[in-house]
């Protein structure tokens, strides 16, 4: 069990690292593919602190009007709602950003 937990934490860290790379250059990063990998895994549970990293990534996509956000809007809404309902976003500013983005995307206010 300890090994599986460590593996899940490593997977959470890898997903968050992909988000950080995309934040650095969303215009040329493989955003569609990263969203396809990350969104089904949310909320990250083994390293829940990384949920704030994912929220930052989604906020950057919204701020830049990235087309991938619209393409994945349903999955983004579901993921943000789950993160908020399960209280999996540790940092208050990221939590507030997630709630605002969910509302912006037509989801229920948290």
Secondary structure, 3 states (H helix, E strand, C coil): CHHHHHHHHHHHHHHHHHHHHHHHCCCCCCHHHHHHHHHHHCCCCCCHHHHHHHHHHHHHHHHHCCHHHHHCHHHHHHHHHHHHHCCCCCCHHHHHHHHHHHHHCCCCCC
